[in-house]
Amino acid sequence: MKDLTSKPSTSSCRVRPFEPSDRAPLLGLYEQVFGRERSVDWFRWKFEDNPYTDHVPIVVAERGGDIVGCRAFFAQELRIDGTERIAFQPCDTMVHPDHRNEGLFSRMNEYALERYAGADGPPACCFNFPNENSKPGNLKHGWREIGTVPVYYRPQDPIGSVRALTDGEDGRDESGGFDRTRDEEWVVTDEFGPDVDRDLPDGRESSEDAETSVADALADVVTSSQQAGDRLVTDADGEFDVVRFETPPPDVLESIYRRSIPPGIHTNRTAKFYRWRCSNPAHTYAAYVAVRDGETPVAALICSDVDEHLRIVETLPREIEAEATAIDRLLAAVLADRSDNHYVTAFGETLPSPIQYRFYPDTRFPLSTLIRPSARTLLARDFGGARAIEETAVDDWTLSRLDLDTS
């Protein structure tokens, strides 16, 4: 990592690396920009106690002693062709409302690239899912578009699902802020999160009638066939026992992961990874494990409840077809336990047969009328001389939600 001298700017802002005294101001800026409070424990978990970096990978913009901008990175270990490489995922990018439209996003991005590009140590590359406002800035600074990864939704309560996606619970996932202005510098986040589109295909403005029509379409999806499909799985033979854990068991999860490691690019799953990743103080995670013959764990599912929305954040083994039947059994158990959620989501390659169990991608009607699938466009950038990551296709990646930054 390069040791750069902080550079003054024409707008009197200084861009520099994070210092320990910045923690409290950054948490305050986070609450102001995102409208959500995050604790000191969350900050320590995400940045200071991250096991994949020896420093806090944050760049800040300072003016008159005040922190007015932040470009942060979420460190993790990618597995690429059997080799582990440290990757950074841009996250929690913030600019104070009074200092937007000044080019701070670009300046912080440039500073970070100069700091890490060509350095002797990690990171080797970056990957992320920028929203529509920050995507142009990433492409401008060398990120390459890889492809779109869908989110699958199972609406269990059509009316509640639509309201959750359009009103109070606006459909943004846990990393979720976005900004609707046209200026790419008006960036509040650079993370994965659906962007809600309230315009219907024929140009009508969203309204109570439009909401009702979409809800009716969703209601057609949630028919007796959905329940019948669940019963087919639930009533299958008793080859597997399902064991529930209130806290995901790291060693068990690693053992299942290593039974069938996929060739696609993904975060390397180890007990260390699960122990750290599932200790996020802002969320709680539960695990369901399929045990064969009463003693051998062969598959697992990790889920997280957020208000009335259930997320399937991980299934194992990551080569999901290797234990598709066991994963289906786990999915049936989770759905039965959490039937009161408005909707359930699964990101990327998580479910063996999503359509079979009434999970529908947000790239199709009716969900495409509510959510822009381009918000899940994967971008990547190499920091060194090799261009392996930038030259990949979306089919070269095998991702679940645990591969993504989370706030």
Disulfide bonds with the S-S distance in Angstrom:
none
